[in-house]
Amino acid sequence: MRYLRLSISSQEILYIIKCVIGVLVCYGFYAAFPEYPFYWSIISAVLVFTPDNDQTLAFDRIKANFLGSSVGMFVYFMPIHGAILFCSGVVLTIFLGLIFKLENTIRPALAAVIIVLVQENQHKDWVVALERVGCVLLGCFVSLCITLVFTKVAWAKFYYKLQYWFKRK
């Protein structure tokens, strides 16, 4: 049995590059504005990308992060606390994920809802939840931009290959 693979495909290199760019951009926000929890943006950004560079799945993961953040913010204002709050967010996120046909991307949505609902302090502060929603959405926006840039690059390469192929004939 083979447990160790010593080669990396170009698709996997592209995945690594996208993740590193996402981390660096979000870390730039984290370093520039240390008073805000931009470390959640880093997590959100890397959750979007896939090793197989599936653009559709990446866009679905962005939608799922929006869903999870929205549910987290909605549930946050419900008059419940503790485990019931988290369970309500999880159930509602799964339910809406199934309705919106995001079955393959419910896990990032669940991560987003938990990110929004976790409170380190003993008292609940809605500003913290709102900041986290913003940070999760910023991570998604960064991932969206990176995905679009790499998609444009891929289309440009495809276009030039077609152009070259037709000129030869």
Backbone as a ProteinNet text record, in pm:
[ID]
protein_1_A
[PRIMARY]
MRYLRLSISSQEILYIIKCVIGVLVCYGFYAAFPEYPFYWSIISAVLVFTPDNDQTLAFDRIKANFLGSSVGMFVYFMPIHGAILFCSGVVLTIFLGLIFKLENTIRPALAAVIIVLVQENQHKDWVVALERVGCVLLGCFVSLCITLVFTKVAWAKFYYKLQYWFKRK
[TERTIARY]
83.1	0	87.2	36.4	112	47.5	122	69.6	127.7	234.5	302.9	313.4	267.2	273.3	372.5	467.9	574.9	558.8	451.7	432.7	308.6	311.6	198.4	156	27.2	-23.4	-33.7	-48.1	-62.2	-190.5	-293	-418.8	-400.3	-320.9	-294	-204.9	-113.9	-31.3	-119.4	-214.7	-308.1	-390.2	-431.3	-505.5	-420.1	-295.8	-204.4	-187	-168.1	-148.7	-271.5	-390.8	-513.4	-527.5	-501.3	-512	-411.6	-289.2	-185.8	-222.4	-269.5	-311	-426.3	-525.1	-637.1	-591.7	-500.2	-447.5	-372.3	-288.8	-210	-297.8	-398.1	-487.2	-563.2	-621.1	-697.1	-605.6	-484.5	-389.3	-351.3	-347.7	-322.8	-426.9	-553.1	-659.7	-641.2	-606.6	-585.4	-471.8	-363.6	-248.7	-277.6	-351.2	-379.6	-483.1	-574.2	-682.1	-690.5	-593.2	-588.4	-705.8	-778.5	-891.2	-1015.1	-1010.9	-1122.4	-1081.1	-1175.4	-1141.2	-1127.8	-1033.6	-1015.3	-955.6	-915	-868.1	-981.8	-1106.1	-1219.2	-1225.1	-1178.1	-1173.8	-1078.4	-967.8	-869.5	-933.7	-1003.1	-1070.1	-1175.5	-1254.1	-1360.4	-1303.6	-1195.4	-1136.1	-1086.2	-1015.3	-959.7	-1065.6	-1178.1	-1286.7	-1353.2	-1339.9	-1408	-1338.1	-1206.1	-1131.9	-1137.1	-1123	-1122.6	-996.2	-943.8	-822.5	-841.7	-963.8	-986	-1021.3	-1017	-1042.7	-1177.9	-1277.6	-1413.3	-1475.9	-1495	-1548.1	-1691.1	-1771.3	-1910.5	-1916.4	-1834.9	-1831.7	-1781.9	-1684.6	-1634.2	-1746.4	-1822.8	-1933.3	-2041.4	-2066.9	-2164.4	-2116	-1987.1	-1933.1	-1944.2	-1928.7	-1948.1	-2093.9	-2186.5	-2328.9	-2355.5	-2294	-2313.4	-2261.3	-2148.5	-2096.5	-2191.1	-2248.1	-2347.9	-2467.3	-2512.3	-2625.8	-2594.5	-2480.6	-2442.7	-2428.6	-2368.8	-2353.2	-2488.6	-2575.7	-2709.1	-2789.1	-2784.3	-2855.4	-2796	-2664.6	-2600	-2644.8	-2653	-2696.4	-2843.7	-2926	-3068.6	-3088.8	-3023.4	-3040.1	-2981.2	-2878.6	-2813	-2913.4	-3011.3	-3107.5	-3226.7	-3228.1	-3335.6	-3312.1	-3417.9	-3401.9	-3367.8	-3266.4	-3220.6	-3070	-3017.8	-2875	-2814.5	-2682.9	-2609.4	-2625.1	-2632.5	-2637	-2761.5	-2871.8	-2995.7	-2974.9	-2900.8	-2871.3	-2792.4	-2686.6	-2604.4	-2683.9	-2760.7	-2840.5	-2944.4	-3005.7	-3103.2	-3036.6	-2917.7	-2843.7	-2806.4	-2763.5	-2724.7	-2845.4	-2956.4	-3076.4	-3128.4	-3137.4	-3187.7	-3094.6	-2964.4	-2868.5	-2881.1	-2891.3	-2906.8	-3037.5	-3144.6	-3275.1	-3272.1	-3219.7	-3213.1	-3114.3	-3005.7	-2910.1	-2973.8	-3058.5	-3129.4	-3232.6	-3301.5	-3400.8	-3333.4	-3218.5	-3147.3	-3054.4	-3065	-2987.6	-2836.8	-2794.3	-2651.8	-2602.6	-2654.3	-2623.4	-2473.8	-2400.8	-2257.5	-2174.8	-2236.7	-2160.3	-2218.9	-2291.3	-2350.4	-2242.4	-2134.6	-2030	-1970.9	-1932.3	-1885.1	-1993.6	-2118.8	-2228.3	-2237.4	-2219.3	-2221.7	-2103.9	-1988.3	-1872.3	-1901.9	-1963.6	-1994.5	-2094.2	-2196.3	-2295.1	-2230.8	-2141.8	-2074.6	-1979.1	-1907.3	-1817.1	-1894.1	-2011.4	-2091.4	-2144.8	-2183.5	-2249	-2154.7	-2029.7	-1936.8	-1907.7	-1917.7	-1887.1	-1782.4	-1667.7	-1563.9	-1598.6	-1665.3	-1700	-1824.1	-1844	-1962.1	-2088.6	-2078.4	-2197.7	-2206.1	-2329.5	-2351.2	-2343	-2271.2	-2260.3	-2286.8	-2392.1	-2431.7	-2329.4	-2249	-2146.7	-2041.6	-2008.8	-1911.4	-1965.6	-2092	-2153.1	-2154.1	-2185.7	-2188	-2048	-1947	-1808.8	-1769.9	-1810.9	-1777.4	-1847.7	-1972.2	-2042.2	-1964	-1924.3	-1845.9	-1715.3	-1649	-1521.3	-1540.2	-1643.1	-1671.6	-1703.1	-1783.7	-1820.6	-1700.4	-1610.9	-1489.1	-1403.2	-1390.4	-1316.3	-1378.6	-1511.8	-1581.6	-1556.6	-1557.6	-1533.3	-1392	-1295.6	-1156.7	-1148.6	-1211.6	-1211.7	-1281.2	-1390.8	-1462.6	-1373.8	-1305.5	-1215.7	-1104	-1043.9	-936.3	-989.2	-1105.2	-1165.6	-1193.2	-1246.7	-1275.7	-1148.4	-1044.6	-917.9	-862.2	-861.9	-808.8	-898.5	-1028	-1118.9	-1091.2	-1071.3	-1038.6	-907.7	-808.9	-680.2	-699.1	-778.6	-803.3	-873.4	-972.4	-1042.2	-949.3	-862.5	-768	-673.1	-622.3	-534.9	-609.1	-733.3	-814.6	-836.7	-866.2	-889.2	-764	-648.1	-524.7	-485.9	-513.7	-487.6	-577.5	-704.2	-795.1	-750.7	-714.1	-669.8	-545	-450.9	-329.4	-363	-454.5	-490.6	-556.7	-646.1	-715.3	-623.4	-524.4	-430.2	-340	-312.5	-225.7	-292	-421.5	-491.7	-519.1
-118.2	0	124	222.7	346.5	455.6	504.3	605.7	744	750	876.3	902.6	1018.8	1057.9	1173.5	1162.6	1260.8	1363.3	1357.9	1456.1	1539.2	1661.6	1753.4	1795.7	1786.9	1824.5	1976.2	2024.2	2168.3	2219.8	2137.2	2174.6	2193.6	2109	2121	2241.6	2272.9	2392.8	2517	2517.5	2628.1	2644.6	2534.6	2537.4	2599.8	2558.8	2613.8	2763.9	2804.9	2946.8	3028	2977.7	3049	3061.9	2953.7	2958.5	3056.4	3053.8	3143.8	3290	3317.9	3455.4	3497.5	3409	3439.6	3467.7	3385.3	3405.2	3538.3	3567.3	3691.3	3816.2	3815.1	3931.9	3950.7	3843.4	3854.5	3886	3831.2	3863.7	4011.4	4066	4210	4292.2	4253.6	4321.5	4299.1	4177.1	4141.2	4224.3	4240.6	4316.9	4467.3	4514.1	4657.2	4703.6	4616.9	4653.3	4550	4552.9	4449.5	4454.9	4564	4574.4	4497.2	4449.7	4373.1	4226.8	4134.9	3991.1	3940	3996	3955.5	3815.2	3752.9	3614.8	3523.8	3564.5	3486.4	3495.3	3605.4	3618.5	3516.5	3494.5	3397.7	3259.2	3221.4	3091	3083.3	3187.1	3189.6	3179.7	3249.5	3249	3110.3	3042.9	2912.9	2802.8	2823.6	2725.6	2723.8	2831.8	2842.6	2761.3	2762.8	2697.7	2546.2	2479.5	2333.3	2284.7	2169.4	2116.9	2087.4	2055.4	2027.7	2153.8	2270	2400	2405.1	2342.6	2342.7	2479.4	2558.5	2694.2	2692.9	2599.3	2591.7	2564.3	2471.7	2440.6	2561.4	2634.1	2753.8	2857.3	2879.3	2975.1	2925.8	2796.4	2741.4	2758.1	2744.6	2764.5	2910.3	3001.4	3143.5	3167.5	3111.8	3123.9	3064.2	2951.1	2885.6	2972.2	3038.9	3128.7	3245.4	3299	3404.9	3352.7	3232.5	3172.1	3154	3094.1	3070.5	3198.8	3300.4	3429.5	3493	3486.5	3545.2	3473.2	3342.1	3264.4	3293.9	3300	3331.3	3464.8	3564.6	3697.2	3694.3	3620.8	3609.8	3539.1	3425.9	3345.6	3418.8	3498	3570.5	3653.2	3710.7	3798.8	3725	3593.2	3516.4	3512.5	3511.2	3515.6	3378.7	3313.9	3184.7	3191.2	3102.7	3107.1	2967.7	2963.5	2838.7	2742.7	2617	2510.7	2520.6	2567.3	2581.2	2682.5	2789.3	2890.4	2828.3	2754.6	2690.4	2586.9	2505	2401.4	2462.8	2572.2	2641.1	2690.7	2748.3	2796.2	2682.7	2571.2	2454.4	2399.3	2379.7	2323.6	2415.4	2543.9	2638.5	2645.8	2642.8	2645.9	2522.4	2405.8	2282.7	2285.5	2325.5	2331.6	2425.4	2545.6	2641.2	2595.8	2533.3	2480.8	2377	2293	2193.2	2258.9	2359.6	2430.3	2498.4	2561.8	2634.1	2544.7	2414.5	2315.1	2336	2358.3	2373.4	2254.6	2135.8	2016.8	1990.1	2010.1	1980.9	2082.9	2194.9	2301.9	2343.6	2256.7	2291.5	2305.8	2230.7	2240	2380.1	2448.6	2586.3	2678.9	2652.2	2732.5	2713	2588.3	2561.1	2626.7	2626.6	2695.3	2843.8	2904.5	3047	3077.8	2995.3	3022	3010.7	2915.1	2900.8	3017.8	3061.3	3176.4	3297.9	3320.4	3437.7	3422.5	3302.8	3284.2	3271.6	3232	3214.4	3350.1	3354.5	3475.2	3441.3	3509	3483.3	3547.7	3659.4	3731.9	3669.7	3699.7	3648.6	3719.6	3844.6	3918.1	3915.5	3909.3	3907.8	4050.5	4067	4198.8	4181.3	4240.6	4223	4281.4	4376	4434.5	4329.8	4243.5	4136.3	4043.8	4006.2	3919.6	3987.8	4115.1	4189.4	4199.5	4222.4	4225.9	4091.8	3984.9	3852	3823.6	3866.3	3851.8	3925.6	4047.9	4126.9	4058.9	4000.1	3932.7	3807.3	3729.8	3610.2	3651.7	3755.3	3801.1	3860.8	3926.7	3978	3862.3	3757.4	3639.1	3579.9	3577.1	3528	3619.9	3750.2	3846	3830.6	3814.5	3793	3665.6	3558.7	3432.1	3446.9	3521.2	3544.7	3617.1	3720.7	3795.7	3706.1	3628.4	3538.1	3435	3380	3281.3	3343	3464.8	3531.6	3562.6	3605.4	3633.6	3505.8	3398	3272.9	3216.4	3242.1	3199	3278.3	3408.5	3492.9	3447	3417.1	3369.8	3237.9	3148.5	3019.7	3039.8	3130.3	3156.7	3221	3309.7	3374.6	3270.9	3179	3072.9	2988	2953.6	2873.2	2947.3	3076	3157.6	3162.1	3184.4	3192.1	3057.7	2949.4	2817.6	2791.9	2829.5	2814.1	2900	3023	3114.6	3059.5	3008.9	2951	2828.3	2745.4	2622.9	2655.7	2755.8	2790.8	2863.2	2935	3002.4	2903.1	2789.9	2688.8	2619.3	2610.6	2533.7	2614
0	0	0	-69.3	-83.2	3	100.2	191.7	165	89.1	67.3	-81.8	-119.7	-259.8	-271.1	-359.8	-366.6	-477.9	-549.6	-656.6	-629.6	-677.9	-662.7	-802.5	-829.2	-961.7	-973.1	-1094.8	-1117.2	-1053.2	-1048.7	-985.7	-834.5	-772.8	-630.1	-600.3	-690.3	-674.8	-683.1	-775.4	-788.5	-660.3	-601.4	-474.4	-364.1	-356.3	-255.5	-276.7	-400.8	-431.6	-391.6	-425.4	-390.1	-238.3	-166.8	-20.7	39.2	-9.6	42.7	13.8	-106.2	-137.7	-47.4	-28.6	61	202.7	253.1	388.4	396.9	298.2	302.5	296.9	211.7	201.7	332.9	384	509.5	627.2	626.1	732.2	726	605.6	592	666.1	655.4	730.9	880.8	917.7	1057.9	1119	1043.9	1094	1094.6	995	985.3	1087.5	1122	1214.4	1327.5	1419.4	1524	1622.2	1623.2	1715.5	1667.8	1543.7	1488.6	1469.4	1477	1469	1324.8	1250.3	1111	1096.9	1207.1	1198	1150.7	1174.5	1123	970.7	914.7	768.3	708.1	775.3	725.9	718.8	824.8	827.6	718.2	707.6	607	465.8	440.6	306.4	266.9	355.6	318	312.4	379.1	370.6	233.4	158.5	29.5	-78.8	-80.4	-188.3	-178	-292.9	-296.6	-367.3	-325.3	-390.6	-539.5	-579.9	-722.1	-800.7	-732.8	-794.7	-866	-805.3	-858.3	-831.9	-936.6	-923.4	-869.9	-915.4	-870.7	-721.3	-674.4	-532.1	-452.2	-505.1	-436.7	-422.4	-528.2	-520.9	-424.6	-423.3	-329	-185	-161.8	-27.4	15.2	-78.9	-47.5	-7.9	-84.9	-50.6	86.7	115	244.1	358.5	338.8	442	465.5	358.1	372.8	452.3	418.7	488.4	636.6	666.6	806.2	885.6	826.1	894.1	921.5	822.6	838	946.6	943.5	1045.8	1183.6	1191.3	1318.5	1373.9	1287.9	1332.6	1373.6	1298.7	1331.7	1466.3	1481.8	1603.6	1723.8	1701.1	1809.9	1890	1821.3	1887.7	1947.9	1935.8	1998.3	2149	2226.8	2373.8	2434.1	2378.8	2430.9	2450.5	2531	2563.5	2561.1	2563.4	2578.6	2462.5	2497.6	2397.4	2309.6	2365.7	2287.4	2174.6	2201.5	2099.2	1984.1	2019.3	1916.4	1837.9	1910.2	1843.3	1750.8	1792.5	1706.9	1579.3	1593.4	1476	1382.4	1439.6	1359.3	1284.6	1355	1292.3	1182.4	1210.8	1110.9	990.2	1013.5	902.9	814.7	876.4	798.7	720.5	786	721.7	600.3	618.7	507	399.7	440	343.3	252.9	310.5	230.9	138.6	188.6	106.8	-12.2	13.1	-93.6	-175.1	-154.8	-229.8	-216.1	-93.9	-62.9	20.2	-9.9	68.9	80.5	-29	-30.2	45.8	83.4	147.1	281.4	344	473.6	581.5	572.1	676	688.2	579.2	596.4	652.3	618	673.2	823.8	868	1011.6	1082.4	1017.8	1076.1	1091.8	990.2	995.7	1107.6	1123.6	1228.8	1367	1385.8	1515.3	1539.4	1435	1448	1497.5	1442.9	1480.9	1623.4	1663.5	1792.9	1911.9	1889.6	2002	2066.2	2197.2	2273.4	2379.1	2373.6	2472.9	2606.7	2601.5	2724.3	2787.6	2912.5	2981.2	2935	2897	2852.1	2699.4	2650.7	2506.5	2453.8	2345.8	2283.7	2134.6	2086	1946.2	1850.1	1894.6	1808.3	1773.2	1868.6	1843.5	1735	1745.7	1644.4	1508.4	1506.9	1380.4	1319.9	1402.6	1353.2	1292.3	1355.7	1305	1173.4	1162.3	1034	926.7	956.6	860.7	824.5	922.4	896.6	812.2	841.8	761.2	617.5	602.5	468.3	395	467.7	404.4	352.7	432.1	386.9	261.5	256.3	136.3	17.1	41.8	-65.9	-121	-33	-76.2	-159.9	-112.8	-187.7	-321.8	-324	-448.9	-548.8	-503.3	-592.7	-645.7	-557.7	-599.8	-698.2	-668.8	-759.4	-895.3	-896.2	-1023.8	-1101.3	-1032.3	-1099.9	-1161.5	-1084.9	-1137.9	-1247.2	-1238	-1343.5	-1469.9	-1456.8	-1572.7	-1635.8	-1552.4	-1603.5	-1678	-1621	-1685.9	-1820.4	-1823.7	-1950.1	-2052.1	-2004	-2095.9	-2156.2	-2074.6	-2126.3	-2229	-2197.5	-2287.6	-2419.5	-2410.6	-2529.6	-2617	-2556.2	-2634.2	-2693.5	-2622.3	-2678.9	-2799.4	-2789.8	-2903.1	-3021.1	-2990.8	-3095.4	-3165	-3087.2	-3142.3	-3227.4	-3179.6	-3249.4	-3383.1	-3385.4	-3509.8	-3609.2	-3559.4	-3649.1	-3720.1	-3653.3	-3712.1	-3829	-3831.9	-3935.3	-4057.6
[MASK]
+++++++++++++++++++++++++++++++++++++++++++++++++++++++++++++++++++++++++++++++++++++++++++++++++++++++++++++++++++++++++++++++++++++++++++++++++++++++++++++++++++++++++

